[in-house]
Amino acid sequence: MRSLVLVALCSCLSGCLVGPDLERYAERYGEASASTGVTATFLGCASLVFRDGEEAVMTDGFFTRPGKLAVLLDRPVESDPETVSAALHRIGLSRLSAVVPVHSHFDHALDSPVVAAQTGGVVLGSATTKAIADGLDLNNAIVATLGQVYVYPPFEITLYESRHAPVSDGGPPFPGSLDAPLPMPAPISHYLEGGSFSVHVEHSSAGSVLVHGSAGFVTGALDDVRADAVYLGIGGLSSLEEGEPGTIERYWNEVVVATGAKIVRPIHHDDFTRPFGSERAFPTWIFDDPADSLDVIEKLAERDGVRLEMLPMLEPVSFAGP
């Protein structure tokens, strides 16, 4: 199974071309407004940091970016503390309360324990995420209980069950979970999914957002959840739509319509093998074109009166929209 997944990754990554500049999409769909109050900053992939003054929480925090060869050859990788430190310095972040990986693949959980260690925070996630932290001898991870509210003033975080986009034989790449510390360094394929989450972040006065990092869903899981804005993972969507027309609309209905969100901000559309902060354009993969997904999403947004906003890279914008 792992070999088949890596062959698929090989064909995808070897065919990655740089698409149109992100600014062109901002002109078409609108760009999130800059803000100096309660902010959100897009760090690439599904990594976001939400800040109110000195208080902050983060999803993923993926800064050590193994290159294409490391991914294709399934090489052993681990978090690089110097790279993490440089990235945190670049975005001016020295303190975090919590880091929440949306699942435990390397492009989400690789750096989370080191980010938490360097900022005095905790990692909140699955047992597999805890196994990654324990493999680094950091022991700073909490296994989250679905639906429980975790309070990190002025933020509250709640995790809901979700699904990874079914991009590998109808399921996630590298499925399964870990129940023992992961020896480091570990091959890419050993960072198992470990379950996926929708991450709800509420601020005491600035509203609430939902970070939905991967384009899968659990039917009905978000029916009782409300959010002002959704940070919506779109990686792999166009290929899923091609294989099963209507997939994007079902995804939209279960995540955006269900939560009542009036702003959607696409994430996880960039090339996760490029160095942190270098992405300024959509990649165009052999198997997936984010622009095609956005064409469908644009029509759904117009239908439902939702504002579609592109996120500038590494620039703070309003937490939950205007």
Secondary structure by P-SEA (a helix, b strand, c coil): caaaaaaaaaaaaaaccccccaaaaaaaccccccccccccccccccbbbbbccccccccccccccccaaaaaaccbbbbcaaaaaaaaaaaccccccbbbbccccccccccaaaaaaaccbbbbccaaaaaaaaaacccccccccccbbbbcccbbbbbbbbbccccccccccccccccccccccccccccccccccbbbbbcccccbbbbbcccccccccccccccccccccccaaaaaaaaccaaaaaaaaaccccccccbbbbccccccccccccccbbbbcccccaaaaaaaaaaaaaaabbbbbbbccccccccccc
